[in-house]
Amino acid sequence: MSSETLIYIILAGIIALGLALFQYFTKNKSMSKLNMLFSFLRFLSVFAVLILIINPSFDKIKIAIEKPNLIVAIDNSSSVSHLKQDRSVLEFVENIKNNNDLKNKFNINYYTFGESLNASDSITFSDKKWASSSKEMA
């Protein structure tokens, strides 16, 4: 809500209170409970009409925090074990799985690729070849 609207609402309250008090307590000097009730009801009705004329709008802002996805792609071809890098790859994947900072910041998804791309169930380093477009070139 803007400050201009807030000033209008305060002015509407002052005007409604002044009008209600002026109409009930200028002619009749007594402060009976009935006159106080009627002046309060008049204040509410005039204030409500003035608020409807001002027509303030309230904006609701909803903020949602979503963790980004982190994709870990692991080469599952036999070339990794042939190059004797299978142990380092498994250690690296375990380090990622055990890192609590990464788990708190990201949704981690593990995929293996070799002959095809699969969700990572197990890493065996047994796929024969890497899926490539060499067949299309021939």
Residue frames as a rotation matrix with the C-alpha (Angstrom) as fourth column:
MET 1
0.594 0.804 0.000 0.00
0.804 -0.594 0.000 0.00
0.000 0.000 -1.000 0.00
SER 2
-0.170 -0.677 0.716 1.42
0.631 -0.633 -0.449 3.38
0.757 0.376 0.535 -0.95
SER 3
-0.743 -0.181 -0.645 1.96
0.642 -0.468 -0.608 6.21
-0.192 -0.865 0.463 1.50
GLU 4
-0.875 0.477 0.081 -0.54
-0.393 -0.797 0.458 8.34
0.283 0.369 0.885 -0.42
THR 5
-0.089 0.864 -0.495 -3.29
0.001 0.497 0.868 5.79
0.996 0.077 -0.045 0.21
LEU 6
-0.265 -0.080 -0.961 -2.35
0.901 0.334 -0.277 5.61
0.343 -0.939 -0.016 3.89
ILE 7
-0.977 -0.074 -0.202 -2.67
0.140 -0.932 -0.334 9.40
-0.163 -0.354 0.921 4.19
TYR 8
-0.548 0.835 -0.045 -6.10
-0.487 -0.275 0.829 9.23
0.680 0.476 0.557 2.53
ILE 9
-0.006 0.543 -0.839 -7.24
0.490 0.734 0.471 6.57
0.872 -0.408 -0.271 5.03
ILE 10
-0.597 -0.254 -0.761 -6.08
0.799 -0.265 -0.539 8.67
-0.065 -0.930 0.362 7.99
LEU 11
-0.959 0.282 -0.027 -7.85
-0.283 -0.948 0.144 11.73
0.015 0.146 0.989 6.57
ALA 12
-0.287 0.895 -0.341 -11.01
-0.181 0.298 0.937 9.65
0.941 0.331 0.077 6.05
GLY 13
-0.163 0.185 -0.969 -10.90
0.852 0.522 -0.044 8.59
0.498 -0.833 -0.242 9.71
ILE 14
-0.851 -0.195 -0.487 -10.49
0.438 -0.775 -0.455 12.19
-0.289 -0.601 0.745 10.89
ILE 15
-0.801 0.598 -0.025 -13.29
-0.479 -0.615 0.626 13.43
0.360 0.514 0.779 8.64
ALA 16
-0.143 0.782 -0.607 -15.64
0.172 0.623 0.763 10.60
0.975 0.005 -0.224 9.70
LEU 17
-0.335 -0.032 -0.942 -14.93
0.929 0.154 -0.335 11.21
0.156 -0.988 -0.022 13.41
GLY 18
-0.964 -0.052 -0.262 -15.35
0.103 -0.977 -0.185 14.98
-0.247 -0.206 0.947 13.04
LEU 19
-0.616 0.782 -0.093 -18.62
-0.427 -0.232 0.874 14.59
0.662 0.578 0.477 11.15
ALA 20
-0.067 0.601 -0.797 -20.07
0.527 0.699 0.483 12.08
0.847 -0.387 -0.363 13.66
LEU 21
-0.486 -0.157 -0.860 -19.13
0.863 -0.243 -0.444 14.20
-0.139 -0.957 0.253 16.67
PHE 22
-0.991 0.121 -0.058 -20.37
-0.130 -0.973 0.192 17.38
-0.033 0.198 0.980 15.03
GLN 23
-0.449 0.879 -0.159 -23.78
-0.257 0.043 0.965 15.92
0.856 0.475 0.207 14.22
TYR 24
0.173 0.576 -0.799 -24.44
0.581 0.595 0.555 14.45
0.795 -0.560 -0.232 17.66
PHE 25
-0.007 -0.240 -0.971 -22.80
0.996 -0.086 0.014 16.80
-0.087 -0.967 0.240 20.11
THR 26
-0.877 -0.270 0.397 -23.32
0.328 -0.941 0.086 20.33
0.351 0.206 0.914 18.75
LYS 27
-0.177 0.899 0.401 -27.06
-0.315 -0.437 0.842 20.66
0.932 0.022 0.361 19.37
ASN 28
0.855 0.497 -0.145 -27.29
-0.084 0.410 0.908 18.34
0.511 -0.765 0.393 22.32
LYS 29
0.113 -0.876 0.469 -24.63
-0.792 -0.365 -0.490 18.93
0.600 -0.316 -0.735 24.97
SER 30
0.507 0.104 0.856 -25.33
-0.744 0.555 0.373 15.74
-0.436 -0.826 0.358 26.92
MET 31
-0.431 -0.715 -0.551 -23.03
-0.845 0.534 -0.032 12.72
0.316 0.452 -0.834 26.59
SER 32
0.391 0.618 0.682 -25.54
-0.779 0.617 -0.112 9.96
-0.490 -0.488 0.722 27.06
LYS 33
-0.416 -0.557 0.719 -24.60
-0.170 0.824 0.540 6.40
-0.893 0.103 -0.438 26.27
LEU 34
0.384 0.653 0.653 -27.18
0.589 0.372 -0.718 6.28
-0.711 0.660 -0.241 23.50
ASN 35
0.928 -0.084 -0.364 -25.71
-0.289 -0.779 -0.557 9.35
-0.237 0.622 -0.746 21.77
MET 36
-0.032 -0.998 0.055 -22.21
-0.790 0.059 0.610 7.90
-0.612 -0.024 -0.791 22.09
LEU 37
-0.231 0.026 0.973 -23.41
0.284 0.958 0.041 4.63
-0.931 0.286 -0.229 20.50
PHE 38
0.745 0.596 0.301 -25.11
0.475 -0.156 -0.866 6.47
-0.469 0.788 -0.399 17.64
SER 39
0.699 -0.552 -0.454 -22.06
-0.651 -0.755 -0.083 8.66
-0.297 0.354 -0.887 17.02
PHE 40
-0.317 -0.822 0.473 -19.83
-0.476 0.569 0.670 5.58
-0.820 -0.013 -0.572 16.93
LEU 41
0.038 0.415 0.909 -22.16
0.597 0.720 -0.353 3.86
-0.801 0.557 -0.221 14.45
ARG 42
0.949 0.279 -0.147 -22.24
0.076 -0.654 -0.752 7.02
-0.307 0.703 -0.642 12.31
PHE 43
0.237 -0.946 -0.222 -18.44
-0.794 -0.320 0.516 7.19
-0.559 0.054 -0.827 12.44
LEU 44
-0.391 -0.389 0.834 -18.20
0.027 0.901 0.432 3.57
-0.920 0.191 -0.342 11.24
SER 45
0.423 0.634 0.648 -20.66
0.677 0.255 -0.691 4.07
-0.603 0.730 -0.321 8.41
VAL 46
0.927 -0.129 -0.351 -19.08
-0.288 -0.845 -0.450 7.32
-0.239 0.518 -0.821 7.14
PHE 47
-0.003 -0.995 0.098 -15.59
-0.728 0.069 0.683 5.83
-0.686 -0.069 -0.724 7.48
ALA 48
-0.187 -0.003 0.982 -16.67
0.353 0.933 0.070 2.72
-0.917 0.360 -0.173 5.54
VAL 49
0.810 0.517 0.276 -18.12
0.455 -0.260 -0.852 4.83
-0.369 0.816 -0.446 2.73
LEU 50
0.712 -0.604 -0.359 -14.96
-0.652 -0.758 -0.018 6.94
-0.262 0.247 -0.933 2.53
ILE 51
-0.245 -0.796 0.554 -12.78
-0.402 0.603 0.688 3.81
-0.882 -0.055 -0.468 2.48
LEU 52
0.187 0.385 0.904 -14.87
0.642 0.649 -0.409 2.44
-0.744 0.657 -0.126 -0.40
ILE 53
0.983 0.132 -0.126 -14.34
0.010 -0.727 -0.686 5.71
-0.182 0.674 -0.716 -2.26
ILE 54
0.286 -0.953 -0.096 -10.57
-0.825 -0.296 0.482 5.60
-0.488 -0.059 -0.871 -1.66
ASN 55
0.959 0.203 -0.197 -10.49
-0.273 0.844 -0.462 1.92
0.072 0.497 0.865 -2.74
PRO 56
0.108 -0.975 0.195 -7.16
-0.938 -0.036 0.344 0.81
-0.328 -0.220 -0.919 -1.27
SER 57
0.759 0.059 -0.649 -5.58
-0.377 0.852 -0.364 -2.26
0.531 0.521 0.668 -2.80
PHE 58
0.407 -0.612 0.679 -3.51
-0.693 0.277 0.665 -4.79
-0.595 -0.741 -0.311 -0.90
ASP 59
0.391 -0.381 -0.838 -0.87
-0.716 0.446 -0.537 -6.73
0.578 0.810 -0.098 -2.76
LYS 60
0.765 -0.155 0.625 0.07
-0.359 0.703 0.614 -10.19
-0.535 -0.694 0.482 -1.58
ILE 61
0.236 -0.780 -0.580 3.57
-0.874 0.090 -0.478 -11.28
0.425 0.620 -0.660 -2.45
LYS 62
0.902 0.053 0.428 4.33
-0.246 0.879 0.409 -14.95
-0.355 -0.474 0.806 -2.14
ILE 63
0.129 -0.937 -0.324 7.94
-0.969 -0.050 -0.242 -16.03
0.211 0.345 -0.915 -2.17
ALA 64
0.947 0.110 0.302 8.84
-0.171 0.968 0.184 -19.66
-0.272 -0.226 0.935 -2.65
ILE 65
0.047 -0.991 -0.128 12.36
-0.953 -0.083 0.290 -20.94
-0.298 0.109 -0.948 -2.52
GLU 66
0.975 0.217 0.057 13.10
-0.181 0.911 -0.370 -23.91
-0.132 0.351 0.927 -4.72
LYS 67
0.135 -0.963 0.233 16.35
-0.232 0.198 0.952 -25.77
-0.963 -0.182 -0.197 -4.77
PRO 68
0.302 -0.082 -0.950 17.92
-0.951 -0.092 -0.295 -26.04
-0.063 0.992 -0.106 -8.22
ASN 69
0.973 0.035 0.227 18.65
-0.013 0.995 -0.097 -29.41
-0.230 0.092 0.969 -9.74
LEU 70
0.058 -0.986 -0.154 22.23
-0.917 -0.113 0.382 -30.64
-0.395 0.119 -0.911 -9.87
ILE 71
0.950 0.250 -0.184 22.80
-0.310 0.813 -0.493 -33.36
0.027 0.526 0.850 -12.44
VAL 72
-0.017 -0.955 0.298 25.79
-0.737 0.213 0.642 -35.67
-0.676 -0.208 -0.707 -11.90
ALA 73
0.850 0.230 -0.473 26.61
-0.515 0.549 -0.658 -37.61
0.108 0.803 0.586 -15.08
ILE 74
0.142 -0.778 0.613 28.92
-0.592 0.429 0.682 -40.58
-0.793 -0.460 -0.400 -14.59
ASP 75
0.043 -0.236 -0.971 30.70
-0.945 0.306 -0.116 -42.34
0.324 0.922 -0.210 -17.42
ASN 76
0.404 0.219 0.888 29.83
-0.613 0.785 0.085 -46.03
-0.678 -0.579 0.452 -17.04
SER 77
0.805 -0.124 -0.580 31.86
-0.478 0.444 -0.758 -47.29
0.352 0.887 0.298 -20.00
SER 78
0.867 -0.486 -0.107 34.61
0.490 0.797 0.353 -49.87
-0.086 -0.358 0.930 -19.72
SER 79
0.300 -0.792 0.532 37.21
0.398 -0.403 -0.824 -47.26
0.867 0.459 0.194 -20.73
VAL 80
0.530 -0.076 0.844 37.10
-0.669 -0.650 0.361 -45.82
0.521 -0.756 -0.396 -17.19
SER 81
0.840 -0.232 0.490 38.22
-0.232 0.664 0.711 -49.11
-0.490 -0.711 0.504 -15.66
HIS 82
0.711 -0.611 0.349 40.70
0.674 0.448 -0.588 -49.63
0.203 0.653 0.730 -18.52
LEU 83
0.197 -0.616 0.763 42.33
0.033 -0.773 -0.633 -46.30
0.980 0.150 -0.131 -17.63
LYS 84
-0.289 -0.265 -0.920 42.29
0.817 0.432 -0.381 -47.32
0.499 -0.862 0.092 -13.94
GLN 85
-0.856 0.084 0.510 40.13
-0.225 -0.949 -0.222 -44.38
0.465 -0.305 0.831 -12.93
ASP 86
-0.041 0.923 -0.381 37.21
0.214 0.381 0.900 -46.41
0.976 -0.044 -0.213 -11.59
ARG 87
-0.112 -0.048 -0.993 38.24
0.977 0.177 -0.119 -46.01
0.182 -0.983 0.027 -7.95
SER 88
-0.919 -0.269 -0.288 38.63
0.326 -0.930 -0.169 -42.23
-0.223 -0.249 0.943 -8.22
VAL 89
-0.628 0.765 0.143 35.24
-0.261 -0.381 0.887 -41.92
0.733 0.520 0.439 -9.92
LEU 90
0.137 0.690 -0.711 33.55
0.552 0.543 0.633 -43.98
0.823 -0.478 -0.306 -7.19
GLU 91
-0.405 -0.352 -0.844 35.26
0.906 -0.277 -0.320 -41.93
-0.121 -0.894 0.431 -4.48
PHE 92
-0.993 0.041 0.108 34.19
-0.012 -0.966 0.257 -38.71
0.115 0.253 0.961 -6.16
VAL 93
-0.256 0.964 -0.069 30.57
-0.097 0.046 0.994 -39.88
0.962 0.261 0.082 -6.37
GLU 94
0.122 0.264 -0.957 30.62
0.864 0.446 0.233 -40.94
0.488 -0.855 -0.174 -2.70
ASN 95
-0.778 -0.448 -0.441 32.03
0.604 -0.728 -0.324 -37.55
-0.176 -0.519 0.837 -1.73
ILE 96
-0.800 0.553 0.233 29.17
-0.311 -0.714 0.627 -35.85
0.513 0.429 0.743 -3.53
LYS 97
0.039 0.869 -0.494 26.60
0.205 0.477 0.855 -38.17
0.978 -0.135 -0.160 -1.93
ASN 98
0.095 -0.062 -0.993 27.98
0.967 0.242 0.078 -37.52
0.235 -0.968 0.083 1.56
ASN 99
-0.880 -0.441 0.179 28.32
0.407 -0.892 -0.194 -33.74
0.245 -0.098 0.964 1.21
ASN 100
-0.175 0.863 -0.473 25.57
0.918 -0.031 -0.396 -32.18
-0.357 -0.504 -0.787 3.33
ASP 101
-0.427 -0.009 -0.904 26.14
-0.052 -0.998 0.035 -28.68
-0.903 0.062 0.426 1.97
LEU 102
-0.943 0.075 -0.324 25.34
-0.324 0.000 0.946 -29.87
0.071 0.997 0.024 -1.54
LYS 103
-0.629 0.752 -0.198 22.28
0.726 0.659 0.198 -31.78
0.279 -0.019 -0.960 -0.32
ASN 104
-0.172 0.562 -0.809 20.95
0.671 -0.534 -0.515 -28.63
-0.722 -0.631 -0.285 1.38
LYS 105
-0.408 -0.078 -0.910 21.51
-0.331 -0.916 0.228 -26.40
-0.851 0.394 0.347 -1.67
PHE 106
-0.541 0.096 -0.835 20.58
-0.835 0.055 0.547 -28.73
0.099 0.994 0.050 -4.55
ASN 107
0.627 0.603 0.493 18.31
-0.493 0.797 -0.349 -31.57
-0.604 -0.024 0.797 -5.60
ILE 108
-0.383 -0.895 -0.228 20.97
-0.808 0.204 0.553 -34.01
-0.449 0.396 -0.801 -6.76
ASN 109
0.813 0.572 0.110 20.17
-0.406 0.692 -0.596 -36.48
-0.417 0.440 0.795 -9.57
TYR 110
-0.272 -0.934 0.234 22.67
-0.511 0.346 0.787 -39.13
-0.816 0.094 -0.571 -10.64
TYR 111
0.856 0.463 -0.230 22.81
-0.425 0.377 -0.823 -40.50
-0.294 0.802 0.520 -14.19
THR 112
-0.138 -0.879 0.456 25.15
-0.013 0.462 0.887 -42.96
-0.990 0.116 -0.076 -15.86
PHE 113
0.710 0.311 -0.632 25.95
-0.618 -0.154 -0.771 -42.95
-0.337 0.938 0.083 -19.53
GLY 114
-0.432 -0.751 0.499 27.55
-0.203 0.620 0.758 -45.52
-0.879 0.226 -0.420 -21.73
GLU 115
-0.839 0.256 0.480 25.52
0.544 0.425 0.724 -47.32
-0.019 0.868 -0.496 -24.36
SER 116
0.040 0.878 0.476 22.53
0.521 -0.425 0.740 -45.33
0.853 0.218 -0.475 -23.12
LEU 117
-0.683 -0.175 0.709 21.62
-0.387 -0.736 -0.555 -42.74
0.619 -0.654 0.435 -20.50
ASN 118
0.070 0.677 -0.733 20.08
0.487 0.618 0.617 -44.22
0.871 -0.400 -0.287 -17.34
ALA 119
0.623 0.130 0.771 19.18
-0.613 -0.532 0.585 -43.08
0.486 -0.837 -0.252 -13.88
SER 120
-0.343 -0.931 -0.127 22.06
-0.626 0.327 -0.708 -44.23
0.701 -0.163 -0.694 -11.72
ASP 121
0.859 0.511 -0.046 21.24
-0.338 0.630 0.699 -47.50
0.386 -0.585 0.714 -9.97
SER 122
0.662 -0.729 0.175 24.75
0.238 0.425 0.873 -48.88
-0.711 -0.537 0.455 -9.84
ILE 123
0.564 -0.593 -0.575 28.05
-0.819 -0.492 -0.296 -48.04
-0.108 0.638 -0.763 -11.43
THR 124
0.777 -0.204 0.595 29.65
0.104 0.975 0.199 -51.09
-0.621 -0.092 0.779 -13.03
PHE 125
0.058 -0.736 -0.675 31.94
-0.770 -0.463 0.439 -49.61
-0.636 0.494 -0.593 -15.72
SER 126
-0.401 -0.163 0.901 30.87
0.188 0.949 0.255 -52.41
-0.897 0.271 -0.350 -18.04
ASP 127
0.735 0.661 -0.151 29.22
-0.010 -0.213 -0.977 -50.63
-0.678 0.719 -0.150 -20.97
LYS 128
0.297 -0.642 0.707 31.06
0.830 0.540 0.141 -51.43
-0.473 0.544 0.693 -24.18
LYS 129
-0.554 -0.486 0.676 31.01
0.781 -0.585 0.220 -48.10
0.288 0.650 0.703 -25.92
TRP 130
-0.684 0.269 -0.678 29.99
0.146 -0.861 -0.488 -44.56
-0.715 -0.432 0.549 -25.61
ALA 131
0.261 0.823 0.505 26.74
0.820 0.087 -0.565 -43.65
-0.509 0.562 -0.652 -27.36
SER 132
-0.464 -0.483 -0.743 27.84
-0.007 -0.837 0.548 -41.39
-0.886 0.260 0.384 -30.19
SER 133
0.599 0.685 -0.414 26.83
-0.368 -0.224 -0.903 -40.30
-0.711 0.693 0.118 -33.62
SER 134
-0.486 -0.862 -0.148 29.61
-0.573 0.186 0.798 -42.31
-0.660 0.472 -0.584 -35.34
LYS 135
-0.423 0.409 0.809 26.99
0.572 0.813 -0.112 -44.64
-0.703 0.415 -0.578 -36.86
GLU 136
0.640 0.745 -0.188 25.27
0.360 -0.506 -0.784 -41.68
-0.679 0.434 -0.592 -38.46
MET 137
0.259 -0.624 -0.737 28.49
-0.661 -0.671 0.336 -40.48
-0.704 0.400 -0.586 -40.05
ALA 138
-0.650 -0.596 0.472 29.23
-0.139 0.703 0.697 -43.80
-0.747 0.387 -0.540 -41.77
